[in-house]
């Protein structure tokens, strides 16, 4: 095979890979967005319910955020899911 054909095949392979990965990434992003939307609605309902029970607003919000956390995807969060420590994370102990 000539070098021109190799480059053409490599470019074609790259384009096919991108064409396959873009819809998958968009589907994943849409699912995360919808999950956060539904969690946010449940969080608001819980805050209203806790306010009706007599709790202060800031306490209700803290409880609702603890029960229904927001899904966040960031590189440092992803690294922590793989078992490594997050950058700048405080472990709570010091070597003496």
ABEGO torsion letter per residue (X at the ends): XBAAAAAAAAAAAAAAAAAAAAAAAAAAAAAAAAAAAAAAAAAAAAAAAAAAAGBBAAAAAAAAAAABBBBBBBAAAAAAAAGBBBBGBBAGBBBX
